[in-house]
Amino acid sequence: GLAIPIEMIESVVDQLIEHREVSRGYVGVRLRDVDDRYDPDRELRARKTGFTGNGVEVVYVEPDSPADDAGLQRNDVITHVRGTAVGSLEQLRSMISSSMPGDRLAITIWRSGDDGPRAIDITLGRLDTIKLLAPPLRELLDAFGFRTLTTATPELAAARGVPYRRGVVIETIAPGSALQRAGVKPGAVLTRVHDRNVGTVDEFYARLMRVEYVVRRGVLLTVVNPGETDPIEVPLR
């Protein structure tokens, strides 16, 4: 999917905290600015490739993604979105970021060998939260030792024969990680990050995405280990 520019991370986090989820349109491509590949000399570029002007090149199309279903191909150059000229990758990200799953994205592309511009309509899919927030989120999860997380539910607790506790179940933990050294056990329920309750995996992701705060101060988790009733505080840095 399209990565979210750093200046948009805070609004995404706020939306997660307020609504417990975030909906963003998913395209399924990797892109780069045209000038990163083609010669910035427009005349030389035209002689070599036949392409002139500005745009964003498609580097990769994820199989079975909305972009793939619409017929977008590697090396296509996106020149317009909904009739607006695309000058850079950053601009394209901003243009698409507010789109929601199910929205139709009308784009114009240049494709080598075509006689002229080609119009393509992409119906956006749903972008998973973990994809939206990576890679900073994954780096934090890996650094602390989180492997598998599940939102706690009454049904899950009943199936495991344990009391239900609102929070996030830490299913698996990396051996030798900060979590393990702090005494957290697989199956523990994470209930708070700093002074805020968390009830879903998305809420936990949102708290960790306060990257500047985590880097500067560390993160304080409240966790209840399996078979115990008293919570423990787990500082991680």
C-alpha positions in Angstrom: 0.0 0.0 0.0 0.9 3.6 0.0 3.0 4.6 3.0 1.6 7.5 5.1 3.8 10.7 5.2 5.3 11.4 8.6 3.2 14.6 8.9 0.0 12.5 8.7 0.9 9.9 11.3 -0.5 12.0 14.2 -3.9 12.4 12.7 -4.0 8.6 12.0 -3.1 7.9 15.6 -5.8 10.3 16.9 -8.4 8.6 14.6 -7.4 5.2 16.0 -7.7 6.4 19.6 -11.0 8.0 19.1 -12.7 5.4 16.9 -10.6 2.3 17.6 -10.0 1.8 14.0 -8.9 3.7 10.9 -10.3 3.3 7.4 -8.0 4.2 4.5 -8.2 3.3 0.9 -5.8 0.6 -0.2 -4.3 0.6 -3.7 -1.6 -2.1 -3.6 1.4 -0.4 -5.3 4.9 0.8 -4.6 5.8 4.0 -6.2 8.7 6.4 -6.8 9.2 9.8 -8.3 9.8 9.8 -12.0 13.0 11.8 -11.6 14.5 9.1 -9.4 14.6 6.8 -12.5 14.4 8.9 -15.6 16.9 11.6 -16.6 15.7 15.0 -15.2 16.6 16.5 -18.6 13.2 16.4 -20.2 14.4 16.4 -23.7 16.9 13.6 -23.1 14.1 11.6 -21.3 11.7 12.1 -24.2 14.3 10.7 -26.6 15.1 7.7 -24.5 11.6 6.7 -23.3 9.0 8.8 -25.1 7.8 10.2 -21.8 7.7 13.9 -21.0 6.3 15.8 -18.0 5.8 14.9 -14.4 4.5 11.8 -12.7 5.0 9.0 -10.3 6.3 5.6 -11.5 4.8 2.3 -10.5 7.6 0.1 -9.2 5.6 -2.9 -8.0 2.0 -4.0 -8.2 0.8 -6.4 -5.4 -0.9 -9.4 -6.9 -4.7 -9.5 -6.5 -4.7 -5.9 -5.2 -7.1 -3.2 -6.4 -4.3 -1.9 -8.6 -3.7 -5.3 -10.1 -7.5 -5.8 -10.6 -7.7 -2.5 -12.5 -4.8 -3.4 -14.8 -2.1 -1.2 -13.5 1.4 -2.4 -14.4 5.0 -2.1 -13.3 6.7 0.9 -15.0 3.4 2.7 -15.7 3.7 6.4 -14.8 0.7 8.0 -13.0 0.3 11.5 -14.3 -3.2 12.6 -13.1 -5.5 11.6 -10.2 -9.2 12.6 -10.6 -8.1 15.1 -13.3 -5.4 16.8 -11.2 -1.8 16.6 -12.4 0.6 14.6 -10.2 3.9 16.4 -9.6 5.5 14.1 -7.0 5.1 11.0 -4.9 4.4 13.1 -1.8 1.6 14.9 -3.6 0.1 11.6 -4.8 0.2 10.2 -1.2 -1.7 13.3 0.1 -4.2 13.1 -2.7 -5.0 9.4 -2.0 -4.7 9.4 1.8 -8.2 10.7 2.4 -9.8 8.2 0.2 -11.9 5.5 1.8 -12.4 1.8 1.0 -14.9 1.5 -1.9 -14.0 4.9 -3.4 -13.3 5.0 -7.1 -9.9 6.4 -8.0 -9.8 7.7 -11.5 -6.2 8.0 -12.7 -4.4 8.7 -15.9 -1.2 6.9 -16.8 1.5 6.9 -19.4 2.5 3.4 -20.5 5.4 2.7 -22.8 4.1 1.7 -26.3 0.8 3.5 -26.0 -0.2 6.2 -28.5 -1.5 8.4 -25.7 -2.6 8.6 -22.1 -4.6 5.7 -20.7 -7.4 6.1 -18.2 -7.8 3.5 -15.4 -10.4 3.3 -12.6 -9.3 1.7 -9.3 -11.8 0.7 -6.7 -10.0 1.1 -3.4 -9.8 -1.8 -0.9 -9.3 -1.6 2.8 -5.9 -1.0 4.2 -5.1 -3.0 7.4 -4.0 -0.9 10.4 -0.7 -2.8 10.7 0.1 -2.0 7.0 -0.9 1.6 7.5 1.4 2.1 10.4 4.5 0.1 9.3 7.5 0.3 9.4 7.9 2.3 12.7 5.3 0.2 14.4 7.0 -3.1 13.5 10.3 -1.8 14.6 8.9 -1.0 18.1 7.1 -4.3 18.3 10.2 -6.2 17.3 12.4 -4.2 19.7 10.2 -5.0 22.7 9.6 -8.6 21.8 6.0 -8.7 20.8 5.3 -11.6 18.4 1.5 -12.2 18.3 -1.2 -10.1 19.7 -5.0 -10.7 19.9 -7.8 -8.5 21.1 -9.3 -10.0 24.3 -13.0 -11.0 24.0 -15.4 -12.8 26.3 -15.6 -15.6 23.8 -11.8 -16.1 23.7 -11.6 -16.1 27.5 -14.4 -18.6 27.8 -12.7 -20.9 25.2 -9.5 -20.8 27.3 -11.2 -21.2 30.6 -9.9 -17.9 32.0 -11.7 -14.8 33.3 -12.4 -12.1 30.7 -10.3 -9.0 31.1 -10.5 -6.1 28.7 -7.2 -5.6 26.8 -4.8 -7.2 24.4 -3.6 -10.8 24.8 0.1 -11.1 24.3 0.0 -14.6 22.7 3.7 -15.1 21.9 6.9 -13.4 23.0 10.4 -13.4 21.5 12.9 -15.4 23.6 15.3 -13.2 25.4 13.4 -10.1 24.6 12.7 -7.1 26.9 9.2 -8.4 27.5 10.5 -11.8 28.7 13.2 -10.3 30.9 10.5 -8.1 32.5 8.5 -11.2 33.5 5.7 -11.0 31.0 4.4 -14.5 30.1 2.6 -15.7 26.9 -1.1 -15.3 27.4 -0.7 -12.1 29.5 -3.3 -9.4 29.0 -2.0 -5.9 28.4 -4.5 -3.4 29.8 -2.8 0.0 29.8 -0.1 2.0 28.1 1.1 4.7 30.3 -2.1 6.1 31.9 -4.5 5.1 29.1 -6.6 1.9 29.0 -6.3 -0.2 25.8 -9.1 -2.5 24.7 -8.0 -3.6 21.3 -4.9 -4.3 19.3 -5.5 -1.2 17.2 -5.6 1.0 20.3 -2.3 -0.5 21.5 -0.8 0.1 18.0 -2.0 3.7 18.3 -0.3 4.2 21.6 3.0 2.8 20.4 2.9 5.1 17.4 3.6 8.0 19.6 7.1 7.4 18.4 8.7 10.6 19.7 7.4 9.9 23.2 8.4 6.3 23.2 11.9 7.1 22.0 12.4 9.9 24.6 10.7 8.4 27.6 10.2 4.7 27.0 6.8 3.0 27.4 5.1 1.8 30.6 2.8 -1.1 30.2 0.3 -2.6 32.7 0.0 -6.3 32.2 -1.8 -9.2 34.0 0.0 -12.5 33.6 -2.0 -15.7 33.1 -3.2 -17.3 36.4 -2.7 -14.0 38.3 -5.1 -11.3 39.4 -2.7 -8.5 40.3 -1.3 -6.3 37.4 2.3 -5.6 37.1 3.9 -2.5 35.6 6.4 -3.2 32.8 8.8 -0.3 31.8 10.3 -0.8 28.3 13.0 1.3 26.6 
